[in-house]
Amino acid sequence: MKTVQMEDIVSLSKRRGFVFQSSEIYGGLAGFYDYGPLGIELVNNLKTLWWNAMVRDHDNIFGVDGSIIQNPLLWEASGHVAGFTDPMVEDTITHKRYRADHLAGVDTADLKELAAILKDKKSPEGNPISEPRYFNMMMQTWVGPVQDDAAKTYLRPETAGAIFTNFLNVKDTMRAKLPFGIAQIGKAFRNEISPRDFIFRVRELEQMEMQYFISKDMQESAYDQWRQFAWHFLIDKIGLKESSLSWHEHDANERAHYAAAAHDIYFKFPHGTKELWGTHNRTDYDLSNHARVSGKDLSYVDEQTGERFIPYVIESSVGVGRMLLAVMSDAFVKESVNGEERTVLKLKPAIAPYKLAVSPLLKNKPELVRMAREIYNDLKQDYGMVIWDDNGNIGKRYRRQDEIGTPFCITIDFESLDNRSVTIRFRDDLKQERYAVDKLKQLLNKELSR
């Protein structure tokens, strides 16, 4: 088996309708991508699993859907206006801009350190570069008819802002007691200097995020709880290999100045081992700052002790696009079968875009087509994403379904007409077995719950 390359994932994504370059007919736009018919199904399955595990399986986690554009004071309070920056250098000839830390090959935002490393460095084009400077990554827009400073605001750079500003609303309307969390799935926008690595680093992204509000004395236990949640979700719910994952603890130089602790789950992406899911102890920084700037009392009163305090926050955050890329990379396999190369996405059945493919052995035999359609329509009622496939010979159909991750192919042949049985072909081990039609759902319910 070959090690998966990014080119493999990009090619499969375009060829089979997972991910397309945004506005491709106009030459595209760097850092923006569209999900195709299979990509959006896979993405929606991932989001549904996360939402069920995070919100619906917890009595004390509540969902919101905040606006992409918020009052600009929110981003001043959060520190984004002053501090949401990356170090940047510019090619002095072409005026192209590059992340200074990426060009230097180090993980730091210290301008002096970067300037020393890049002293004799050239741009990728071989030209002299400028001194490193900071670049704010928030995307600006204006609200109203006049484009002046009074109307200036931003597309949100993260989804957490609306969670913090809705702390009181959720607490009061849901009668929530600490500890409780607020979760959200939504778009965020970051004007990345150099978007790259396909959908890993983009300018428009979608986040799945939960902020867990606690008393200060709960921070260690809650932090460990949500670290373990992330780890087990990736392995048990969406099927990533444990060997593909590792923990990275932020040291004092990596952490935000207000964070008491920060751990990332790293994944072995085709372009290297990189961050996938973050768990951070944000202390009381967020609610304290929003209380200061807004003038609203965001404290919590413990009913038993009468103590009033600003809650601490444990953050659990993962990007949808990165999760999609991780899932496709981990599931992608090229292998030799009977002397022929087979490309297969060994996706966990729960997240596969199509759960089943139904085919008549021959599409020009009305009796086979009729029975296959009957079974297809029945299965579609119970399993939703079922694909009808009668294009090409049966071997080509199997290969096509392998490549898009369909776990089971059901074929109706002449024996089916005699005894109402079908052949089920299993994607991962290529096993083929016959099952009576009236036993089919019993088998599928078991297999699809894995």
C-alpha positions as a Markdown table, in Angstrom:
| # | Residue | x | y | z |
|---|---|---|---|---|
| 1 | Met | 0.0 | 0.0 | 0.0 |
| 2 | Lys | 1.3 | 3.5 | -0.9 |
| 3 | Thr | 1.5 | 6.4 | 1.5 |
| 4 | Val | -1.3 | 8.8 | 0.7 |
| 5 | Gln | -0.2 | 12.0 | -1.0 |
| 6 | Met | -2.1 | 15.3 | -1.1 |
| 7 | Glu | -2.3 | 15.0 | -4.8 |
| 8 | Asp | -4.3 | 11.8 | -4.4 |
| 9 | Ile | -6.8 | 13.5 | -2.2 |
| 10 | Val | -7.1 | 16.6 | -4.4 |
| 11 | Ser | -7.6 | 14.4 | -7.5 |
| 12 | Leu | -10.2 | 12.2 | -5.9 |
| 13 | Ser | -12.0 | 15.2 | -4.5 |
| 14 | Lys | -12.4 | 16.8 | -7.9 |
| 15 | Arg | -13.0 | 13.6 | -9.9 |
| 16 | Arg | -15.7 | 12.2 | -7.6 |
| 17 | Gly | -17.4 | 15.4 | -6.4 |
| 18 | Phe | -16.1 | 15.9 | -2.9 |
| 19 | Val | -14.4 | 19.3 | -3.2 |
| 20 | Phe | -14.2 | 21.8 | -6.0 |
| 21 | Gln | -12.2 | 25.0 | -6.3 |
| 22 | Ser | -14.5 | 27.9 | -5.7 |
| 23 | Ser | -15.5 | 29.9 | -8.8 |
| 24 | Glu | -13.4 | 27.6 | -10.8 |
| 25 | Ile | -14.6 | 28.7 | -14.3 |
| 26 | Tyr | -13.2 | 32.2 | -13.4 |
| 27 | Gly | -9.8 | 30.8 | -12.4 |
| 28 | Gly | -10.8 | 30.2 | -8.8 |
| 29 | Leu | -9.9 | 32.3 | -5.7 |
| 30 | Ala | -7.1 | 31.3 | -3.4 |
| 31 | Gly | -8.3 | 30.0 | 0.0 |
| 32 | Phe | -11.9 | 29.3 | -1.0 |
| 33 | Tyr | -13.5 | 25.9 | -1.8 |
| 34 | Asp | -16.9 | 24.5 | -2.6 |
| 35 | Tyr | -18.2 | 21.1 | -1.4 |
| 36 | Gly | -19.6 | 19.0 | -4.2 |
| 37 | Pro | -22.5 | 16.5 | -3.9 |
| 38 | Leu | -20.5 | 13.8 | -2.1 |
| 39 | Gly | -18.5 | 16.3 | -0.1 |
| 40 | Ile | -21.5 | 18.0 | 1.4 |
| 41 | Glu | -23.0 | 14.6 | 2.4 |
| 42 | Leu | -19.7 | 13.6 | 4.2 |
| 43 | Val | -19.5 | 17.1 | 5.8 |
| 44 | Asn | -23.1 | 16.9 | 7.0 |
| 45 | Asn | -22.6 | 13.4 | 8.4 |
| 46 | Leu | -19.5 | 14.7 | 10.4 |
| 47 | Lys | -21.4 | 17.7 | 11.7 |
| 48 | Thr | -24.4 | 15.6 | 12.7 |
| 49 | Leu | -22.3 | 13.2 | 14.6 |
| 50 | Trp | -20.5 | 16.0 | 16.4 |
| 51 | Trp | -23.7 | 17.8 | 17.2 |
| 52 | Asn | -25.3 | 14.7 | 18.6 |
| 53 | Ala | -22.3 | 13.8 | 20.7 |
| 54 | Met | -21.7 | 17.3 | 21.9 |
| 55 | Val | -25.2 | 18.7 | 22.3 |
| 56 | Arg | -27.9 | 16.1 | 22.2 |
| 57 | Asp | -26.0 | 13.6 | 24.4 |
| 58 | His | -25.4 | 16.2 | 27.1 |
| 59 | Asp | -28.1 | 17.7 | 29.2 |
| 60 | Asn | -26.0 | 20.7 | 30.0 |
| 61 | Ile | -24.8 | 21.7 | 26.5 |
| 62 | Phe | -27.0 | 24.1 | 24.6 |
| 63 | Gly | -26.7 | 25.1 | 20.9 |
| 64 | Val | -26.8 | 28.5 | 19.3 |
| 65 | Asp | -26.3 | 29.9 | 15.8 |
| 66 | Gly | -24.7 | 33.3 | 16.0 |
| 67 | Ser | -24.6 | 36.0 | 13.3 |
| 68 | Ile | -21.5 | 36.1 | 11.1 |
| 69 | Ile | -21.4 | 39.9 | 11.5 |
| 70 | Gln | -21.4 | 41.2 | 15.1 |
| 71 | Asn | -20.9 | 44.6 | 16.8 |
| 72 | Pro | -17.3 | 45.5 | 16.2 |
| 73 | Leu | -16.8 | 46.2 | 19.9 |
| 74 | Leu | -17.0 | 42.5 | 20.4 |
| 75 | Trp | -13.7 | 42.0 | 18.5 |
| 76 | Glu | -12.1 | 44.8 | 20.4 |
| 77 | Ala | -13.1 | 43.1 | 23.7 |
| 78 | Ser | -11.8 | 39.7 | 22.5 |
| 79 | Gly | -8.5 | 41.2 | 21.4 |
| 80 | His | -8.9 | 40.4 | 17.7 |
| 81 | Val | -8.6 | 44.0 | 16.6 |
| 82 | Ala | -5.3 | 44.5 | 18.3 |
| 83 | Gly | -3.9 | 41.0 | 18.3 |
| 84 | Phe | -5.3 | 38.8 | 15.6 |
| 85 | Thr | -2.1 | 39.0 | 13.5 |
| 86 | Asp | 0.4 | 36.8 | 11.7 |
| 87 | Pro | 4.0 | 37.8 | 10.9 |
| 88 | Met | 4.4 | 38.7 | 7.2 |
| 89 | Val | 7.2 | 39.5 | 4.8 |
| 90 | Glu | 6.9 | 40.9 | 1.3 |
| 91 | Asp | 8.8 | 40.1 | -1.9 |
| 92 | Thr | 10.3 | 43.5 | -2.7 |
| 93 | Ile | 10.1 | 42.9 | -6.5 |
| 94 | Thr | 6.8 | 41.1 | -7.0 |
| 95 | His | 5.1 | 42.4 | -3.8 |
| 96 | Lys | 3.8 | 38.9 | -3.0 |
| 97 | Arg | 3.3 | 38.4 | 0.7 |
| 98 | Tyr | 4.3 | 35.3 | 2.7 |
| 99 | Arg | 4.0 | 34.1 | 6.3 |
| 100 | Ala | 7.3 | 35.0 | 7.9 |
| 101 | Asp | 7.2 | 32.0 | 10.3 |
| 102 | His | 6.5 | 29.6 | 7.4 |
| 103 | Leu | 9.4 | 31.0 | 5.3 |
| 104 | Ala | 11.7 | 30.8 | 8.4 |
| 105 | Gly | 10.5 | 27.2 | 9.2 |
| 106 | Val | 9.9 | 28.0 | 12.8 |
| 107 | Asp | 6.8 | 28.2 | 15.0 |
| 108 | Thr | 7.1 | 31.7 | 16.4 |
| 109 | Ala | 5.6 | 35.1 | 15.9 |
| 110 | Asp | 8.5 | 37.0 | 17.5 |
| 111 | Leu | 9.5 | 39.7 | 14.9 |
| 112 | Lys | 13.1 | 40.0 | 16.2 |
| 113 | Glu | 13.7 | 36.3 | 16.1 |
| 114 | Leu | 12.1 | 36.0 | 12.6 |
| 115 | Ala | 14.2 | 39.0 | 11.3 |
| 116 | Ala | 17.4 | 37.3 | 12.5 |
| 117 | Ile | 16.5 | 34.0 | 10.8 |
| 118 | Leu | 15.4 | 35.6 | 7.6 |
| 119 | Lys | 18.3 | 38.1 | 7.4 |
| 120 | Asp | 19.8 | 36.5 | 4.2 |
| 121 | Lys | 16.7 | 34.7 | 3.1 |
| 122 | Lys | 15.1 | 35.2 | -0.3 |
| 123 | Ser | 11.5 | 34.9 | -1.4 |
| 124 | Pro | 10.3 | 31.6 | -3.2 |
| 125 | Glu | 10.9 | 33.6 | -6.4 |
| 126 | Gly | 14.5 | 34.3 | -5.4 |
| 127 | Asn | 14.0 | 38.0 | -4.6 |
| 128 | Pro | 14.9 | 40.1 | -1.6 |
| 129 | Ile | 12.2 | 40.3 | 1.1 |
| 130 | Ser | 11.1 | 43.0 | 3.5 |
| 131 | Glu | 11.5 | 43.1 | 7.3 |
| 132 | Pro | 8.8 | 41.0 | 9.1 |
| 133 | Arg | 5.8 | 42.9 | 10.2 |
| 134 | Tyr | 2.4 | 42.0 | 11.6 |
| 135 | Phe | -0.7 | 41.6 | 9.4 |
| 136 | Asn | -4.2 | 41.6 | 10.8 |
| 137 | Met | -6.2 | 38.7 | 9.4 |
| 138 | Met | -9.7 | 39.9 | 10.0 |
| 139 | Met | -11.8 | 40.6 | 6.9 |
| 140 | Gln | -13.4 | 44.0 | 7.0 |
| 141 | Thr | -16.8 | 45.0 | 5.7 |
| 142 | Trp | -19.3 | 47.9 | 6.2 |
| 143 | Val | -22.8 | 48.0 | 7.6 |
| 144 | Gly | -25.1 | 50.5 | 5.9 |
| 145 | Pro | -24.8 | 52.7 | 2.8 |
| 146 | Val | -21.7 | 54.7 | 3.8 |
| 147 | Gln | -18.2 | 53.2 | 3.9 |
| 148 | Asp | -16.6 | 55.1 | 6.7 |
| 149 | Asp | -15.0 | 54.2 | 10.0 |
| 150 | Ala | -18.3 | 54.4 | 11.9 |
| 151 | Ala | -19.8 | 51.7 | 9.6 |
| 152 | Lys | -16.8 | 49.5 | 9.6 |
| 153 | Thr | -17.1 | 46.0 | 11.0 |
| 154 | Tyr | -15.7 | 42.5 | 10.4 |
| 155 | Leu | -16.6 | 39.1 | 9.2 |
| 156 | Arg | -16.1 | 37.0 | 12.3 |
| 157 | Pro | -12.7 | 35.4 | 12.6 |
| 158 | Glu | -14.0 | 32.7 | 15.0 |
| 159 | Thr | -17.4 | 31.5 | 16.2 |
| 160 | Ala | -16.7 | 31.8 | 19.9 |
| 161 | Gly | -17.6 | 35.5 | 20.0 |
| 162 | Ala | -21.4 | 35.0 | 19.7 |
| 163 | Ile | -21.2 | 32.2 | 22.4 |
| 164 | Phe | -19.7 | 34.6 | 24.9 |
| 165 | Thr | -22.1 | 37.5 | 24.1 |
| 166 | Asn | -25.0 | 35.0 | 24.5 |
| 167 | Phe | -23.8 | 33.7 | 27.9 |
| 168 | Leu | -26.5 | 35.5 | 29.8 |
| 169 | Asn | -29.2 | 34.7 | 27.3 |
| 170 | Val | -28.6 | 31.0 | 27.4 |
| 171 | Lys | -28.1 | 30.9 | 31.2 |
| 172 | Asp | -31.4 | 32.7 | 31.8 |
| 173 | Thr | -33.6 | 31.1 | 29.1 |
| 174 | Met | -32.4 | 27.6 | 29.7 |
| 175 | Arg | -32.1 | 28.1 | 33.5 |
| 176 | Ala | -28.6 | 26.7 | 33.2 |
| 177 | Lys | -26.4 | 26.0 | 36.2 |
| 178 | Leu | -22.7 | 25.7 | 36.2 |
| 179 | Pro | -21.1 | 23.7 | 34.7 |
| 180 | Phe | -22.8 | 24.2 | 31.3 |
| 181 | Gly | -21.7 | 24.6 | 27.7 |
| 182 | Ile | -22.7 | 26.5 | 24.6 |
| 183 | Ala | -22.0 | 24.9 | 21.2 |
| 184 | Gln | -22.1 | 26.2 | 17.7 |
| 185 | Ile | -21.3 | 25.2 | 14.1 |
| 186 | Gly | -20.6 | 28.1 | 11.8 |
| 187 | Lys | -18.5 | 29.9 | 9.3 |
| 188 | Ala | -15.5 | 32.0 | 10.2 |
| 189 | Phe | -13.2 | 34.1 | 7.9 |
| 190 | Arg | -9.5 | 34.7 | 8.1 |
| 191 | Asn | -7.5 | 36.7 | 5.5 |
| 192 | Glu | -4.7 | 34.2 | 5.5 |
| 193 | Ile | -1.5 | 35.6 | 4.0 |
| 194 | Ser | -0.7 | 32.3 | 2.2 |
| 195 | Pro | -3.6 | 29.8 | 2.1 |
| 196 | Arg | -2.3 | 26.4 | 1.1 |
| 197 | Asp | -2.4 | 22.6 | 1.5 |
| 198 | Phe | -5.8 | 22.3 | -0.1 |
| 199 | Ile | -8.6 | 22.7 | 2.5 |
| 200 | Phe | -6.2 | 22.7 | 5.4 |
| 201 | Arg | -5.5 | 26.4 | 5.5 |
| 202 | Val | -8.2 | 28.5 | 3.9 |
| 203 | Arg | -9.8 | 31.9 | 4.2 |
| 204 | Glu | -13.4 | 30.8 | 4.7 |
| 205 | Leu | -13.7 | 27.9 | 7.2 |
| 206 | Glu | -16.3 | 26.2 | 9.3 |
| 207 | Gln | -15.8 | 25.5 | 12.9 |
| 208 | Met | -17.5 | 23.2 | 15.4 |
| 209 | Glu | -16.9 | 24.8 | 18.8 |
| 210 | Met | -18.1 | 24.5 | 22.4 |
| 211 | Gln | -17.3 | 26.8 | 25.3 |
| 212 | Tyr | -17.8 | 25.1 | 28.7 |
| 213 | Phe | -18.5 | 27.5 | 31.6 |
| 214 | Ile | -17.2 | 26.4 | 35.0 |
| 215 | Ser | -16.1 | 27.6 | 38.4 |
| 216 | Lys | -12.4 | 28.0 | 38.8 |
| 217 | Asp | -12.0 | 24.9 | 41.0 |
| 218 | Met | -13.4 | 22.7 | 38.2 |
| 219 | Gln | -10.8 | 23.6 | 35.6 |
| 220 | Glu | -8.6 | 20.6 | 35.8 |
| 221 | Ser | -11.3 | 18.0 | 35.8 |
| 222 | Ala | -13.3 | 19.8 | 33.0 |
| 223 | Tyr | -10.1 | 20.2 | 30.9 |
| 224 | Asp | -9.4 | 16.5 | 31.1 |
| 225 | Gln | -13.0 | 15.7 | 30.3 |
| 226 | Trp | -13.0 | 17.6 | 27.1 |
| 227 | Arg | -9.6 | 16.4 | 26.0 |
| 228 | Gln | -10.8 | 12.9 | 26.3 |
| 229 | Phe | -14.1 | 13.7 | 24.5 |
| 230 | Ala | -12.1 | 15.0 | 21.5 |
| 231 | Trp | -9.8 | 12.0 | 21.4 |
| 232 | His | -12.6 | 9.4 | 21.6 |
| 233 | Phe | -14.8 | 11.2 | 19.2 |
| 234 | Leu | -12.2 | 11.1 | 16.5 |
| 235 | Ile | -11.5 | 7.4 | 17.0 |
| 236 | Asp | -14.9 | 5.9 | 18.0 |
| 237 | Lys | -17.3 | 8.2 | 16.2 |
| 238 | Ile | -15.6 | 9.0 | 12.9 |
| 239 | Gly | -13.1 | 6.1 | 12.7 |
| 240 | Leu | -9.7 | 7.7 | 12.6 |
| 241 | Lys | -6.8 | 5.4 | 13.4 |
| 242 | Glu | -5.3 | 6.0 | 16.8 |
| 243 | Ser | -1.9 | 5.6 | 15.3 |
| 244 | Ser | -2.6 | 8.7 | 13.1 |
| 245 | Leu | -3.2 | 10.9 | 16.2 |
| 246 | Ser | -0.9 | 12.4 | 18.8 |
| 247 | Trp | -1.1 | 15.1 | 21.6 |
| 248 | His | 0.8 | 18.4 | 21.4 |
| 249 | Glu | 0.9 | 20.5 | 24.6 |
| 250 | His | 1.5 | 24.2 | 24.1 |
| 251 | Asp | 4.3 | 25.6 | 26.1 |
| 252 | Ala | 4.3 | 29.0 | 27.5 |
| 253 | Asn | 5.5 | 30.6 | 24.3 |
| 254 | Glu | 2.8 | 29.0 | 22.2 |
| 255 | Arg | -0.2 | 29.6 | 24.4 |
| 256 | Ala | -2.3 | 32.8 | 24.2 |
| 257 | His | -1.3 | 35.1 | 27.1 |
| 258 | Tyr | -4.5 | 34.4 | 28.9 |
| 259 | Ala | -4.6 | 30.6 | 28.6 |
| 260 | Ala | -3.8 | 28.4 | 31.5 |
| 261 | Ala | -3.4 | 25.3 | 29.4 |
| 262 | Ala | -3.7 | 24.3 | 25.8 |
| 263 | His | -3.5 | 20.9 | 24.1 |
| 264 | Asp | -4.0 | 20.1 | 20.4 |
| 265 | Ile | -4.7 | 16.7 | 18.8 |
| 266 | Tyr | -2.3 | 16.4 | 15.9 |
| 267 | Phe | -3.1 | 14.3 | 12.8 |
| 268 | Lys | -0.7 | 12.8 | 10.3 |
| 269 | Phe | -2.0 | 14.8 | 7.2 |
| 270 | Pro | -0.4 | 14.1 | 3.8 |
| 271 | His | 1.6 | 17.4 | 4.2 |
| 272 | Gly | 2.8 | 16.7 | 7.7 |
| 273 | Thr | 1.6 | 16.2 | 11.3 |
| 274 | Lys | -0.5 | 19.2 | 12.0 |
| 275 | Glu | -3.2 | 20.5 | 14.4 |
| 276 | Leu | -6.7 | 19.0 | 14.1 |
| 277 | Trp | -8.6 | 19.7 | 17.4 |
| 278 | Gly | -7.8 | 22.1 | 20.2 |
| 279 | Thr | -8.8 | 22.0 | 23.8 |
| 280 | His | -7.9 | 25.2 | 25.7 |
| 281 | Asn | -8.3 | 26.6 | 29.2 |
| 282 | Arg | -9.2 | 30.2 | 28.5 |
| 283 | Thr | -9.6 | 31.1 | 32.2 |
| 284 | Asp | -12.0 | 34.0 | 32.9 |
| 285 | Tyr | -10.4 | 36.2 | 30.1 |
| 286 | Asp | -13.4 | 36.2 | 27.7 |
| 287 | Leu | -16.3 | 37.0 | 30.0 |
| 288 | Ser | -14.2 | 39.5 | 32.0 |
| 289 | Asn | -13.3 | 41.5 | 28.9 |
| 290 | His | -16.8 | 41.4 | 27.5 |
| 291 | Ala | -18.1 | 42.6 | 30.8 |
| 292 | Arg | -15.6 | 45.4 | 30.9 |
| 293 | Val | -16.2 | 46.7 | 27.3 |
| 294 | Ser | -20.0 | 46.2 | 27.3 |
| 295 | Gly | -20.6 | 47.4 | 30.8 |
| 296 | Lys | -22.8 | 44.3 | 31.4 |
| 297 | Asp | -22.6 | 42.1 | 34.5 |
| 298 | Leu | -21.5 | 38.7 | 33.2 |
| 299 | Ser | -20.9 | 37.2 | 36.6 |
| 300 | Tyr | -22.5 | 34.0 | 38.0 |
| 301 | Val | -23.9 | 33.6 | 41.5 |
| 302 | Asp | -23.6 | 30.2 | 43.1 |
| 303 | Glu | -27.0 | 29.5 | 44.7 |
| 304 | Gln | -25.6 | 27.4 | 47.5 |
| 305 | Thr | -22.7 | 29.6 | 48.6 |
| 306 | Gly | -23.9 | 33.0 | 47.4 |
| 307 | Glu | -20.4 | 33.5 | 45.8 |
| 308 | Arg | -20.4 | 35.8 | 42.8 |
| 309 | Phe | -17.6 | 35.2 | 40.2 |
| 310 | Ile | -16.8 | 35.3 | 36.5 |
| 311 | Pro | -16.8 | 31.8 | 35.1 |
| 312 | Tyr | -13.8 | 30.1 | 33.7 |
| 313 | Val | -14.1 | 28.6 | 30.2 |
| 314 | Ile | -12.8 | 25.4 | 28.7 |
| 315 | Glu | -12.9 | 25.5 | 24.9 |
| 316 | Ser | -13.2 | 22.6 | 22.5 |
| 317 | Ser | -12.7 | 23.5 | 18.9 |
| 318 | Val | -12.3 | 21.7 | 15.6 |
| 319 | Gly | -12.5 | 22.8 | 11.9 |
| 320 | Val | -14.9 | 21.0 | 9.7 |
| 321 | Gly | -12.6 | 21.2 | 6.6 |
| 322 | Arg | -9.7 | 19.8 | 8.6 |
| 323 | Met | -11.8 | 17.0 | 9.9 |
| 324 | Leu | -12.9 | 16.2 | 6.3 |
| 325 | Leu | -9.3 | 16.2 | 5.1 |
| 326 | Ala | -8.3 | 13.9 | 8.0 |
| 327 | Val | -11.1 | 11.5 | 7.4 |
| 328 | Met | -10.4 | 11.2 | 3.6 |
| 329 | Ser | -6.6 | 10.9 | 4.2 |
| 330 | Asp | -7.0 | 8.2 | 6.8 |
| 331 | Ala | -9.5 | 6.2 | 4.7 |
| 332 | Phe | -7.7 | 6.6 | 1.4 |
| 333 | Val | -6.1 | 3.3 | 0.2 |
| 334 | Lys | -4.5 | 2.2 | -3.0 |
| 335 | Glu | -3.9 | -1.5 | -3.2 |
| 336 | Ser | -3.4 | -4.3 | -5.7 |
| 337 | Val | -6.3 | -6.7 | -6.2 |
| 338 | Asn | -5.7 | -9.6 | -8.6 |
| 339 | Gly | -3.0 | -7.6 | -10.3 |
| 340 | Glu | -5.1 | -4.5 | -10.7 |
| 341 | Glu | -4.9 | -1.3 | -8.7 |
| 342 | Arg | -7.9 | -0.5 | -6.5 |
| 343 | Thr | -8.5 | 2.9 | -5.0 |
| 344 | Val | -10.8 | 2.8 | -2.0 |
| 345 | Leu | -12.1 | 5.1 | 0.7 |
| 346 | Lys | -12.5 | 2.9 | 3.7 |
| 347 | Leu | -14.8 | 5.3 | 5.5 |
| 348 | Lys | -16.7 | 4.3 | 8.7 |
| 349 | Pro | -20.2 | 3.4 | 7.4 |
| 350 | Ala | -21.8 | 6.1 | 9.7 |
| 351 | Ile | -20.0 | 8.9 | 7.7 |
| 352 | Ala | -20.0 | 7.5 | 4.2 |
| 353 | Pro | -21.8 | 9.7 | 1.7 |
| 354 | Tyr | -23.8 | 6.7 | 0.3 |
| 355 | Lys | -24.6 | 3.9 | 2.6 |
| 356 | Leu | -25.6 | 1.4 | -0.1 |
| 357 | Ala | -25.4 | 0.9 | -3.9 |
| 358 | Val | -28.1 | -1.1 | -5.6 |
| 359 | Ser | -27.6 | -2.6 | -9.0 |
| 360 | Pro | -29.4 | -4.9 | -11.5 |
| 361 | Leu | -26.7 | -7.3 | -12.9 |
| 362 | Leu | -27.9 | -6.3 | -16.4 |
| 363 | Lys | -29.7 | -3.1 | -17.1 |
| 364 | Asn | -31.3 | -4.4 | -20.3 |
| 365 | Lys | -33.3 | -7.1 | -18.5 |
| 366 | Pro | -36.6 | -5.6 | -17.3 |
| 367 | Glu | -37.3 | -8.3 | -14.8 |
| 368 | Leu | -33.9 | -7.6 | -13.0 |
| 369 | Val | -34.4 | -3.9 | -13.2 |
| 370 | Arg | -37.9 | -4.2 | -11.8 |
| 371 | Met | -36.8 | -6.2 | -8.7 |
| 372 | Ala | -33.8 | -4.0 | -8.2 |
| 373 | Arg | -35.9 | -0.9 | -8.3 |
| 374 | Glu | -38.3 | -2.4 | -5.7 |
| 375 | Ile | -35.4 | -3.2 | -3.4 |
| 376 | Tyr | -33.8 | 0.2 | -4.0 |
| 377 | Asn | -37.0 | 2.2 | -3.2 |
| 378 | Asp | -37.6 | 0.2 | 0.0 |
| 379 | Leu | -34.0 | 0.6 | 1.2 |
| 380 | Lys | -34.0 | 4.3 | 0.4 |
| 381 | Gln | -37.0 | 4.8 | 2.7 |
| 382 | Asp | -34.9 | 3.5 | 5.7 |
| 383 | Tyr | -31.4 | 4.4 | 4.9 |
| 384 | Gly | -31.7 | 7.7 | 3.0 |
| 385 | Met | -28.5 | 8.0 | 0.9 |
| 386 | Val | -28.8 | 4.9 | -1.4 |
| 387 | Ile | -27.4 | 5.1 | -4.9 |
| 388 | Trp | -28.8 | 3.4 | -8.0 |
| 389 | Asp | -25.9 | 2.2 | -10.2 |
| 390 | Asp | -26.4 | 0.4 | -13.5 |
| 391 | Asn | -23.7 | 2.1 | -15.5 |
| 392 | Gly | -21.0 | -0.3 | -16.9 |
| 393 | Asn | -20.2 | -3.8 | -16.0 |
| 394 | Ile | -20.5 | -5.0 | -12.4 |
| 395 | Gly | -16.7 | -4.8 | -11.8 |
| 396 | Lys | -16.6 | -1.1 | -12.9 |
| 397 | Arg | -19.5 | -0.3 | -10.6 |
| 398 | Tyr | -17.7 | -1.9 | -7.7 |
| 399 | Arg | -14.6 | 0.1 | -8.3 |
| 400 | Arg | -16.6 | 3.3 | -8.6 |
| 401 | Gln | -18.4 | 2.7 | -5.4 |
| 402 | Asp | -15.1 | 1.8 | -3.7 |
| 403 | Glu | -13.6 | 5.1 | -4.7 |
| 404 | Ile | -16.4 | 7.1 | -3.1 |
| 405 | Gly | -16.5 | 5.0 | 0.1 |
| 406 | Thr | -19.8 | 3.2 | -0.3 |
| 407 | Pro | -19.5 | 0.3 | 2.2 |
| 408 | Phe | -22.0 | -2.2 | 0.7 |
| 409 | Cys | -23.1 | -3.0 | -2.9 |
| 410 | Ile | -26.3 | -5.0 | -3.5 |
| 411 | Thr | -26.6 | -6.8 | -6.8 |
| 412 | Ile | -29.8 | -8.4 | -8.1 |
| 413 | Asp | -29.2 | -11.2 | -10.5 |
| 414 | Phe | -31.1 | -14.1 | -12.1 |
| 415 | Glu | -30.9 | -16.2 | -8.9 |
| 416 | Ser | -32.7 | -13.3 | -7.2 |
| 417 | Leu | -35.7 | -13.9 | -9.3 |
| 418 | Asp | -35.9 | -17.5 | -8.2 |
| 419 | Asn | -35.4 | -17.2 | -4.5 |
| 420 | Arg | -35.6 | -13.5 | -3.6 |
| 421 | Ser | -32.0 | -13.4 | -2.5 |
| 422 | Val | -29.3 | -10.8 | -3.4 |
| 423 | Thr | -25.5 | -10.6 | -3.4 |
| 424 | Ile | -24.0 | -8.2 | -1.0 |
| 425 | Arg | -20.4 | -7.2 | -1.7 |
| 426 | Phe | -18.4 | -5.7 | 1.3 |
| 427 | Arg | -16.1 | -2.8 | 0.4 |
| 428 | Asp | -13.2 | -3.4 | 2.8 |
| 429 | Asp | -12.5 | -7.1 | 2.5 |
| 430 | Leu | -14.2 | -7.7 | -1.0 |
| 431 | Lys | -16.2 | -10.5 | 0.5 |
| 432 | Gln | -19.5 | -11.4 | -1.3 |
| 433 | Glu | -22.4 | -13.2 | 0.3 |
| 434 | Arg | -26.0 | -14.0 | -0.5 |
| 435 | Tyr | -28.8 | -12.9 | 1.8 |
| 436 | Ala | -32.5 | -13.3 | 1.6 |
| 437 | Val | -34.3 | -10.0 | 0.8 |
| 438 | Asp | -36.4 | -10.3 | 4.0 |
| 439 | Lys | -33.2 | -10.6 | 6.1 |
| 440 | Leu | -31.4 | -7.7 | 4.4 |
| 441 | Lys | -32.3 | -4.9 | 6.8 |
| 442 | Gln | -31.4 | -7.0 | 9.8 |
| 443 | Leu | -27.9 | -7.3 | 8.4 |
| 444 | Leu | -27.6 | -3.7 | 7.3 |
| 445 | Asn | -28.8 | -2.3 | 10.6 |
| 446 | Lys | -26.0 | -4.2 | 12.3 |
| 447 | Glu | -23.3 | -3.2 | 9.8 |
| 448 | Leu | -24.3 | 0.4 | 9.4 |
| 449 | Ser | -24.2 | 1.0 | 13.2 |
| 450 | Arg | -20.5 | 0.3 | 13.3 |
